[in-house]
Amino acid sequence: MSDLISVIVPVSNVENYLKECVDSILAQNYSNLEIILVDDGSYDGTAKLCDEYALRDKRIKVIHEPDLNNSAIKNIGLKSATGKYITFINGGDYVADNYIERLHHGITYFDTDIAFCKYKKYYTSHNEKVYENYLENSKNYLLNFDEFVSNAFCLEEGENAITCSSWRTLFKMEIIKKWNISFDEKIEIWEDIRFLFEYLKVCLSYYVVDEYMYYLRLDEMAEQKYNDKYIDIKINAYRDVEDFIKDENIKGIIKFNLIWNLFYHELSSISTYYDKNKVNKIYSLDEYKNFKIKTYIENAKNKSFSSIFFMLLIKMKMPHLVWKLNREKE
């Protein structure tokens, strides 16, 4: 009999997207699933829709909880899961029909401790839809810890193979239980980073399915919600990761990635106005003071000309121009 796989789906006010998400899970080629919908106190029609799905398919379990943060909701899902393997799928996202099948094959056939796939992202307001499920001549591959970290922080684009996320990832339940790994409930957003590295530090190898099988829906309004907290939370998350890293070169890559992310968030199209104080706060960081554009270019893979130009303007203390150019592109 095939292994039972638990699919944990945190949902919060995603009435307009939940059907697409759950239907994509029910359509999986791999059918031995336990689907756990954890409703985060939704006040739209999400809770009712979850209950309706549970009546239609016995594999679906629904848990209704009051308003909790992302970490607490995911921990509730973990405690309820009984599968040999676990994957997370955000309630607003969807997956290809071979998503679980390919991840399960990779983690079992190659006997690794974790498996990832590639993903595509799009913004809700742009009405962009993604239908590409497969890559031609895909090359699946194995990584060790240093390779994983280097790839995770070198590759900036969303469709690259690896980033620090719990979604589009297959975990082993025995590792989570053995090492008592859970989400830190003091962390409100970017909770995946610490969870993933707690898991990775006890792993030996990582399998990557080089196919686009997870589709991440982004919402500008949701991102704006965390704008005031973004810088401090992101800094703490990245500095937390450094505690797991011994290689100084990789630590350098992580610092570069932090600077990129902070400036990109504040200056890209999701920022509705130019906040000089926030930009100056980033400039005051030790990570920025140690930032060398030459080293950034040498260490970071797949950087486009526009990305390099972006960072050159930052280094030349011209962030307002970056913000203006991004706004004009909309």
C-alpha positions in Angstrom: 0.0 0.0 0.0 1.3 3.5 -0.8 2.4 5.8 2.0 -0.1 8.1 3.6 0.7 11.7 2.9 -0.7 14.5 5.0 -1.5 17.7 3.2 -1.8 20.7 5.6 -3.7 23.6 4.2 -3.8 26.8 6.3 -6.8 28.9 5.1 -7.9 32.4 6.1 -10.5 34.3 4.2 -9.7 32.7 0.8 -13.3 32.0 -0.3 -12.5 33.1 -3.8 -9.5 30.8 -4.2 -10.1 27.8 -2.0 -12.0 25.8 -4.5 -9.1 26.0 -7.0 -6.7 25.0 -4.2 -8.7 22.0 -2.8 -9.8 20.8 -6.3 -6.1 20.7 -7.4 -5.3 18.5 -4.3 -8.2 16.2 -4.9 -7.1 15.8 -8.6 -3.7 14.5 -7.6 -2.4 11.4 -9.3 -1.3 10.2 -5.8 -4.5 9.5 -4.0 -3.6 8.2 -0.5 -3.9 11.5 1.1 -5.0 13.0 4.4 -6.1 16.6 3.7 -6.2 18.9 6.8 -7.9 22.3 6.3 -7.1 24.5 9.2 -9.4 27.5 9.1 -7.9 30.6 10.8 -11.2 32.1 12.0 -12.3 33.2 8.6 -15.2 35.7 8.5 -16.1 35.2 4.8 -17.5 32.0 3.3 -14.2 30.0 3.7 -15.3 28.1 6.8 -18.6 27.0 5.2 -16.8 25.9 2.0 -14.3 23.8 4.1 -17.1 22.0 5.8 -18.8 21.3 2.4 -15.6 19.8 1.1 -15.3 17.5 4.2 -18.8 16.2 3.5 -17.9 15.4 -0.1 -14.6 13.6 0.5 -13.7 11.5 3.5 -10.0 12.3 3.1 -10.7 15.9 4.2 -10.5 16.9 7.8 -11.5 20.5 8.9 -10.2 22.3 12.0 -11.7 25.6 12.9 -9.6 27.8 15.1 -9.9 31.4 16.4 -7.7 34.1 14.9 -4.1 32.8 15.2 -0.8 33.6 13.5 0.7 31.5 10.7 3.0 29.6 13.0 0.2 28.5 15.4 -2.1 27.4 12.6 0.6 25.3 11.0 1.5 23.7 14.3 -2.2 22.7 14.7 -2.0 21.0 11.3 1.2 19.2 12.3 -0.3 17.9 15.5 -3.3 16.5 13.7 -1.3 14.9 10.9 -0.9 11.1 10.8 0.8 10.6 7.5 4.3 9.3 6.9 5.1 12.4 4.9 3.8 16.0 5.2 3.4 18.8 2.7 2.0 22.3 3.1 -0.2 24.1 0.5 -1.4 27.6 1.2 -5.2 28.0 0.9 -4.9 30.6 -1.9 -2.5 28.6 -4.0 -2.8 25.5 -6.2 -0.7 22.6 -7.5 -0.2 20.5 -10.6 -1.8 17.1 -10.6 1.6 15.3 -10.3 2.8 17.5 -7.4 2.7 14.9 -4.7 3.5 12.0 -6.9 6.7 13.5 -8.1 7.8 14.7 -4.7 7.1 11.3 -3.1 8.9 9.5 -5.9 12.0 11.7 -5.3 12.1 11.3 -1.6 11.6 7.6 -1.6 13.5 6.5 -4.7 16.6 8.5 -3.8 16.1 7.9 -0.1 16.5 11.6 0.9 15.1 13.4 3.9 13.3 16.2 2.0 12.1 17.0 -1.5 11.3 20.3 -3.3 9.8 21.3 -6.6 10.0 24.6 -8.6 7.2 27.1 -8.4 5.6 30.0 -10.3 4.2 33.1 -8.6 1.7 35.7 -9.7 -0.2 38.6 -8.3 -3.9 38.4 -7.8 -4.6 41.9 -9.0 -2.7 41.3 -12.2 -5.1 38.5 -13.2 -2.1 36.4 -14.2 -2.7 32.7 -14.5 -0.1 29.9 -14.8 -0.7 26.7 -16.7 2.8 25.4 -17.3 3.1 22.1 -15.3 6.2 20.6 -16.9 9.6 21.5 -18.1 11.3 20.0 -21.0 14.6 18.2 -20.3 14.1 18.6 -16.6 17.1 17.7 -14.5 16.3 16.4 -11.0 19.2 16.6 -8.6 20.5 16.0 -5.1 22.1 18.6 -2.8 24.0 18.7 0.4 23.5 21.3 3.1 26.0 23.9 1.8 24.8 23.5 -1.7 21.2 23.9 -0.6 21.9 27.1 1.4 24.0 28.6 -1.4 21.3 27.9 -4.0 18.5 29.1 -1.7 20.1 32.5 -1.2 21.8 32.9 -4.6 18.7 32.5 -6.7 16.4 35.5 -6.5 13.6 34.7 -8.9 10.5 32.9 -7.8 10.6 30.2 -10.4 14.1 29.1 -9.4 14.4 25.7 -7.7 14.9 26.5 -4.1 13.7 29.0 -1.5 13.1 28.9 2.2 9.4 27.8 2.3 7.4 25.0 3.9 5.0 24.9 0.9 6.0 23.0 -2.3 8.1 20.8 0.0 7.7 17.2 1.2 8.9 16.4 4.8 9.3 13.2 6.7 7.0 12.9 9.8 9.6 10.7 11.6 12.2 13.5 11.5 9.7 16.1 12.7 8.7 13.9 15.6 12.2 12.7 16.5 13.6 16.2 16.7 10.4 17.8 18.0 10.5 20.4 15.1 7.7 22.9 15.0 7.0 26.5 14.0 8.0 29.2 16.4 4.7 30.8 17.4 6.5 34.0 18.4 7.2 34.5 14.7 4.3 36.1 12.9 5.6 36.0 9.3 8.5 34.3 7.5 8.0 31.5 10.0 9.0 29.0 7.4 12.7 30.0 7.5 13.4 28.9 11.0 11.3 25.8 10.7 13.0 24.7 7.5 16.5 25.2 8.9 15.6 23.3 12.1 14.7 20.5 9.8 17.6 20.8 7.4 20.2 20.7 10.1 19.3 17.1 10.7 19.1 16.1 7.1 21.8 14.5 4.9 20.5 15.2 1.4 17.9 17.2 -0.5 16.1 16.2 -3.6 14.9 18.8 -6.1 12.2 18.1 -8.8 13.1 20.6 -11.5 9.5 21.1 -12.6 7.0 23.8 -12.0 4.3 22.1 -9.9 3.4 24.7 -7.2 1.6 28.0 -8.1 1.9 30.7 -5.5 -0.7 33.4 -5.4 0.5 36.8 -4.1 -1.7 39.6 -2.9 -0.4 43.2 -2.7 -2.9 44.1 0.0 -1.7 41.3 2.2 1.9 42.3 1.7 1.1 45.9 2.6 -0.4 44.7 5.9 3.1 43.8 7.1 5.0 46.8 5.6 5.6 48.5 9.0 7.0 45.3 10.5 8.8 44.0 7.4 12.3 45.3 8.0 12.7 44.1 11.6 11.1 40.8 10.9 13.2 40.1 7.8 16.4 41.1 9.6 15.7 38.8 12.5 14.8 35.9 10.2 18.0 36.2 8.2 20.2 36.6 11.2 18.5 33.5 12.7 19.5 31.5 9.6 23.1 32.6 10.1 23.2 30.7 13.4 22.9 27.5 11.4 25.7 28.3 8.9 29.4 27.7 9.4 30.7 28.6 6.0 31.7 32.3 6.0 31.2 32.7 2.2 27.6 31.4 2.5 27.0 33.8 5.4 28.1 36.5 3.0 25.7 35.4 0.4 22.9 35.4 3.0 23.8 39.0 3.9 23.7 40.1 0.3 20.3 38.4 -0.1 19.0 40.2 2.9 20.0 43.6 1.5 18.4 42.7 -1.9 15.2 41.6 -0.2 14.9 44.7 2.0 15.5 47.2 -0.7 13.4 45.3 -3.2 10.4 45.2 -0.9 10.6 48.9 0.0 11.3 50.1 -3.6 9.4 47.7 -5.8 5.8 48.1 -7.1 4.2 46.8 -4.0 5.3 49.9 -2.1 2.7 52.6 -2.6 4.9 55.5 -1.5 8.6 56.2 -1.0 9.5 56.0 2.7 12.8 57.7 3.2 13.0 56.7 6.9 12.7 53.0 6.1 15.3 53.2 3.3 17.7 55.0 5.6 17.2 52.3 8.2 18.3 49.7 5.7 21.4 51.8 4.9 22.3 51.9 8.5 22.5 48.1 8.9 25.9 46.4 9.3 24.9 44.1 6.5 24.7 47.0 4.1 27.9 48.6 5.4 29.7 45.3 4.5 28.0 45.1 1.2 30.2 45.0 -1.9 28.5 45.0 -5.3 31.3 43.1 -6.9 31.0 40.2 -4.4 27.2 40.3 -4.9 27.6 39.8 -8.7 30.2 37.1 -8.3 28.3 35.0 -5.8 24.7 35.4 -7.0 23.5 33.2 -9.8 21.2 34.1 -12.6 21.2 37.8 -12.0 19.6 39.8 -14.7 20.9 43.1 -16.0 18.0 44.9 -14.4 18.8 43.3 -11.0 22.4 44.4 -11.2 21.3 47.9 -12.3 18.9 48.0 -9.3 21.7 47.2 -6.9 24.1 49.7 -8.5 21.6 52.5 -8.0 21.2 51.4 -4.4 24.9 51.5 -3.9 25.1 54.9 -5.5 22.5 56.1 -3.0 19.8 56.6 -5.6 17.0 54.5 -4.1 14.3 57.1 -5.0 15.1 56.6 -8.7 14.6 52.9 -8.3 11.2 53.4 -6.6 10.2 55.8 -9.3 11.2 53.5 -12.2 9.3 50.6 -10.6 6.2 52.8 -10.2 6.4 53.8 -13.9 6.5 50.2 -15.0 3.0 49.5 -13.6 
